[in-house]
Amino acid sequence: KTVSLLLKLVIAKLVMDNSFELLMAIFKLTNGMLASMNVSVSMPAFDIETLRSTIEAMDFFERMFYALRMMWFGLIMGICKIIIDVIIYGRFIELFILVAFAPIPLSGIASGELSPSAKRYLQEFSAVCLQGMVMVGVVMIYGGIVQQYFVSDWGVAKMNVSAILLVMMLFKSGSIARRLTGA
């Protein structure tokens, strides 16, 4: 009995001392998976001269309608950019907090009663790391969808809807990653 308690104490001490290395191994694993997704989406070339000649051929009301349509697109894209930045920075802050307080839940890994808590913590940390990969996947899918709208007549409206869909999917990326890890 005493030997098993001492062994559990040594295991708990090793886990607490090496918790940062353990978490970095999980982070590097998900980062490696992310690097293996090196798929790039190329956007079609945008011809400014054709756009300029098209705008010059419009009458006053057509120009105003076009400017109004582009203003809404710019506004929606600006709001989406702010939301995306908040999501990304929030993920980094969550990672920093989880790493900073890692020794607390990981200290119970050798204990029978607290071991499920340490397991849930590792699943949660893995989910936050995997969330980055899900976010990159969502952005790559968005790039592929938006690519076809540049040549479409209703491209601006479809790009607005796609941008809102992108933000919604980035919000959902955390729950998707948690489902994948079982956290």
Phi, psi and chi 1 to 4 in degrees:
 res  aa     phi    psi   chi1   chi2   chi3   chi4
   1 LYS       -  -46.7 -178.3   87.6  176.5  156.4
   2 THR   -65.9  -39.2  -53.0      -      -      -
   3 VAL   -65.0  -40.8  173.9      -      -      -
   4 SER   -66.8  -36.9   68.8      -      -      -
   5 LEU   -66.5  -40.9  -72.2  175.3      -      -
   6 LEU   -65.9  -39.0  -76.6  173.8      -      -
   7 LEU   -63.7  -42.1 -175.8   61.5      -      -
   8 LYS   -63.8  -37.9  -73.6 -178.7 -179.8 -178.9
   9 LEU   -64.3  -42.7 -179.9   65.2      -      -
  10 VAL   -64.9  -42.6  168.2      -      -      -
  11 ILE   -62.9  -44.4  -69.3  172.1      -      -
  12 ALA   -61.6  -41.6      -      -      -      -
  13 LYS   -64.4  -43.6  173.1   77.0  170.4  127.7
  14 LEU   -63.6  -42.2  -75.5  172.8      -      -
  15 VAL   -64.9  -42.8  168.2      -      -      -
  16 MET   -66.0  -41.5  -73.9  177.8   63.5      -
  17 ASP   -67.5  -33.2  -73.3  -15.2      -      -
  18 ASN  -108.1   21.1  -62.0  -47.1      -      -
  19 SER   -63.1  -38.2   62.3      -      -      -
  20 PHE   -64.4  -42.1 -175.2   70.3      -      -
  21 GLU   -64.7  -38.6  -73.9   79.3   15.4      -
  22 LEU   -63.0  -45.7  174.5   68.0      -      -
  23 LEU   -67.9  -36.1  -62.2  178.7      -      -
  24 MET   -66.6  -33.6  -76.2  -54.9  -65.9      -
  25 ALA   -64.5  -42.5      -      -      -      -
  26 ILE   -64.2  -42.5  -65.9  171.2      -      -
  27 PHE   -63.7  -43.1 -175.4   73.3      -      -
  28 LYS   -66.8  -34.3  -74.1  178.7 -177.0  176.9
  29 LEU   -63.0  -48.0  176.9   70.1      -      -
  30 THR   -69.5  -33.1   55.2      -      -      -
  31 ASN   -65.7  -38.4 -123.4    5.9      -      -
  32 GLY   -64.8  -39.6      -      -      -      -
  33 MET   -64.6  -37.3  -68.3 -177.4  -18.9      -
  34 LEU   -66.4  -40.5 -175.3   61.2      -      -
  35 ALA   -67.3  -28.6      -      -      -      -
  36 SER   -74.8  -10.6   69.3      -      -      -
  37 MET   -88.8   30.7  -70.2  178.7   58.5      -
  38 ASN   -68.4   52.4   61.2    1.7      -      -
  39 VAL   -88.6  132.3  178.4      -      -      -
  40 SER  -114.3  146.7   64.8      -      -      -
  41 VAL  -111.1  122.6  176.2      -      -      -
  42 SER  -100.2  136.5   62.0      -      -      -
  43 MET   -90.3  146.9  -66.2  -65.8 -174.6      -
  44 PRO   -68.2  153.8   21.6  -29.1      -      -
  45 ALA   -66.0  137.9      -      -      -      -
  46 PHE  -103.4  121.6 -168.9   71.7      -      -
  47 ASP   -92.7  104.1 -171.6   10.9      -      -
  48 ILE   -67.0  -39.3  -77.4  -73.3      -      -
  49 GLU   -64.4  -38.6  -70.0  -55.7  -41.6      -
  50 THR   -65.5  -41.8  -55.4      -      -      -
  51 LEU   -62.7  -43.6  179.7   63.9      -      -
  52 ARG   -61.8  -45.1 -178.9  175.4  -68.1  148.6
  53 SER   -67.7  -33.9   63.6      -      -      -
  54 THR   -66.2  -42.4  -56.5      -      -      -
  55 ILE   -67.8  -39.3  -68.9  174.2      -      -
  56 GLU   -65.6  -27.4  -72.7  174.1   -3.2      -
  57 ALA   -79.5  -10.6      -      -      -      -
  58 MET   -80.8  151.7  -66.5  178.3 -177.3      -
  59 ASP   -83.2 -179.7   66.6    2.5      -      -
  60 PHE   -59.6  -47.0  177.5   74.9      -      -
  61 PHE   -68.9  -36.9  -68.8  109.0      -      -
  62 GLU   -64.1  -38.9  -72.6  175.2  -35.0      -
  63 ARG   -65.0  -42.1  -77.4 -174.9 -170.2  179.8
  64 MET   -64.0  -43.5  -72.4  -62.4  116.7      -
  65 PHE   -63.1  -41.3  179.6   69.6      -      -
  66 TYR   -64.7  -43.4 -176.6   77.1      -      -
  67 ALA   -63.9  -40.6      -      -      -      -
  68 LEU   -63.6  -43.0 -176.0   66.1      -      -
  69 ARG   -63.1  -42.6 -150.3  168.4   58.7  172.2
  70 MET   -71.5  -30.7  -66.2  -49.9  -77.1      -
  71 MET   -64.4  -43.5  179.7 -174.5   71.0      -
  72 TRP   -63.9  -39.4  -79.7  108.9      -      -
  73 PHE   -61.2  -46.6  172.4   69.9      -      -
  74 GLY   -62.7  -39.8      -      -      -      -
  75 LEU   -65.5  -46.9  179.9   66.5      -      -
  76 ILE   -64.2  -42.7  -70.8  173.2      -      -
  77 MET   -65.5  -36.3  -69.9  -54.8  -70.3      -
  78 GLY   -64.4  -42.9      -      -      -      -
  79 ILE   -64.8  -42.5  -68.3  169.6      -      -
  80 CYS   -62.5  -38.6  -72.8      -      -      -
  81 LYS   -63.0  -42.7 -177.7 -166.7  177.0  -50.6
  82 ILE   -62.9  -44.0  -69.0  169.8      -      -
  83 ILE   -64.6  -42.3  -67.2  171.3      -      -
  84 ILE   -62.6  -42.8  -69.3  168.5      -      -
  85 ASP   -60.3  -42.2  -73.7  -13.7      -      -
  86 VAL   -63.9  -40.9  167.4      -      -      -
  87 ILE   -63.2  -44.8  -68.1  169.6      -      -
  88 ILE   -67.1  -46.3  -69.7  170.6      -      -
  89 TYR   -65.3  -35.8  -73.5  125.2      -      -
  90 GLY   -62.2  -38.3      -      -      -      -
  91 ARG   -63.9  -43.0  178.3 -179.7  167.9  -95.7
  92 PHE   -64.8  -41.4  -78.6  122.3      -      -
  93 ILE   -63.6  -40.4  -68.9  170.1      -      -
  94 GLU   -62.0  -40.9 -171.2  175.5    3.8      -
  95 LEU   -62.7  -44.0  -88.4  173.3      -      -
  96 PHE   -62.2  -42.6  -65.9  147.6      -      -
  97 ILE   -66.2  -43.3  -70.4  171.5      -      -
  98 LEU   -62.4  -38.3  -74.1  173.0      -      -
  99 VAL   -71.4  -40.1  169.1      -      -      -
 100 ALA   -63.3  -37.1      -      -      -      -
 101 PHE  -103.6   17.1  -66.4  104.9      -      -
 102 ALA   -59.0  -39.6      -      -      -      -
 103 PRO   -61.0  -26.1  -25.2   34.2      -      -
 104 ILE   -66.3  -57.2  -63.8  169.4      -      -
 105 PRO   -72.5  -30.0   21.2  -28.3      -      -
 106 LEU   -74.4  -17.3  -70.5  178.7      -      -
 107 SER   -66.8  -22.7   64.7      -      -      -
 108 GLY   -90.5   11.1      -      -      -      -
 109 ILE   -66.5  -28.4 -155.5  160.3      -      -
 110 ALA   -88.7  -14.1      -      -      -      -
 111 SER   -83.8  143.2  169.0      -      -      -
 112 GLY   -67.5  -40.4      -      -      -      -
 113 GLU   -77.3  -33.8  -59.0   89.9   32.9      -
 114 LEU   -96.8   -4.2  -62.3  176.0      -      -
 115 SER   -60.4  -40.7 -175.7      -      -      -
 116 PRO   -61.4  -32.0  -23.5   32.2      -      -
 117 SER   -65.8  -42.1  173.4      -      -      -
 118 ALA   -66.4  -38.4      -      -      -      -
 119 LYS   -64.3  -42.6 -179.3 -177.4  173.7 -170.0
 120 ARG   -63.2  -38.3  -83.8 -165.9  -48.0  -88.0
 121 TYR   -62.4  -45.2  171.6   78.5      -      -
 122 LEU   -64.7  -37.3  -71.2  173.6      -      -
 123 GLN   -65.4  -41.5  -74.2  175.7  -35.4      -
 124 GLU   -64.9  -43.3 -177.1   70.1   27.0      -
 125 PHE   -63.8  -42.3 -175.6   79.0      -      -
 126 SER   -62.1  -38.3  -61.2      -      -      -
 127 ALA   -65.0  -40.9      -      -      -      -
 128 VAL   -66.3  -39.0  172.6      -      -      -
 129 CYS   -66.6  -41.6  -68.9      -      -      -
 130 LEU   -69.3  -24.2 -171.2   63.1      -      -
 131 GLN   -58.7  -35.9 -177.3 -177.5    3.2      -
 132 GLY   -60.7  -40.5      -      -      -      -
 133 MET   -68.2  -39.3 -165.5  166.8   85.2      -
 134 VAL   -64.0  -40.2  171.7      -      -      -
 135 MET   -63.0  -42.0  -69.5  167.8   80.1      -
 136 VAL   -64.7  -40.5  168.0      -      -      -
 137 GLY   -60.8  -42.8      -      -      -      -
 138 VAL   -63.5  -42.2  166.2      -      -      -
 139 VAL   -66.9  -37.2  170.0      -      -      -
 140 MET   -66.2  -40.3  -73.5 -175.9  -17.0      -
 141 ILE   -64.2  -42.5  -68.1  169.2      -      -
 142 TYR   -59.0  -43.8  169.2   75.9      -      -
 143 GLY   -61.5  -38.8      -      -      -      -
 144 GLY   -67.5  -36.8      -      -      -      -
 145 ILE   -71.0  -45.4  -68.9  171.2      -      -
 146 VAL   -68.8  -27.0  167.8      -      -      -
 147 GLN   -56.3  -36.7 -172.8  173.8   12.9      -
 148 GLN   -78.3  -15.0   65.2 -172.2   -4.0      -
 149 TYR   -81.0  -16.0  -64.8  151.2      -      -
 150 PHE   -64.6  -28.3  -82.3  112.3      -      -
 151 VAL   -98.7   -2.3  -66.9      -      -      -
 152 SER   -87.0  152.1  165.6      -      -      -
 153 ASP   -70.9  -38.0 -168.9   31.8      -      -
 154 TRP   -97.0   27.4  -79.2   93.3      -      -
 155 GLY   -58.5  -38.7      -      -      -      -
 156 VAL   -64.4  -44.9  174.1      -      -      -
 157 ALA   -65.1  -42.5      -      -      -      -
 158 LYS   -66.7  -35.2  -69.8  179.1  179.8  178.1
 159 MET   -68.2  -35.5  -73.8  171.9   63.3      -
 160 ASN   -62.8  -46.3  -76.5  -23.6      -      -
 161 VAL   -62.8  -41.5  170.7      -      -      -
 162 SER   -65.3  -36.6  -63.7      -      -      -
 163 ALA   -66.1  -40.2      -      -      -      -
 164 ILE   -66.1  -39.6  -66.7  168.3      -      -
 165 LEU   -63.4  -38.8 -179.4   64.9      -      -
 166 LEU   -60.2  -46.8  169.7   69.0      -      -
 167 VAL   -61.6  -42.7  169.2      -      -      -
 168 MET   -61.5  -43.3 -176.0 -175.2   77.8      -
 169 MET   -69.6  -32.3  -70.8  -51.0  -62.8      -
 170 LEU   -68.1  -36.0  -72.2  176.1      -      -
 171 PHE   -61.9  -39.3  -89.2  123.3      -      -
 172 LYS   -77.9  -12.1  -64.6  -75.1  -65.9  170.4
 173 SER   -59.8  -32.8   66.0      -      -      -
 174 GLY   -65.9  -44.6      -      -      -      -
 175 SER   -70.2  -33.0   65.8      -      -      -
 176 ILE   -63.8  -45.8  -67.6  169.2      -      -
 177 ALA   -64.7  -37.3      -      -      -      -
 178 ARG   -66.5  -37.8  -78.1  176.4  179.2   77.7
 179 ARG   -65.6  -37.5  -84.2 -173.1  -78.3  174.0
 180 LEU   -67.0  -32.7  -70.1  172.8      -      -
 181 THR   -96.2  -10.1   59.5      -      -      -
 182 GLY    80.3   15.3      -      -      -      -
 183 ALA   -80.1      -      -      -      -      -
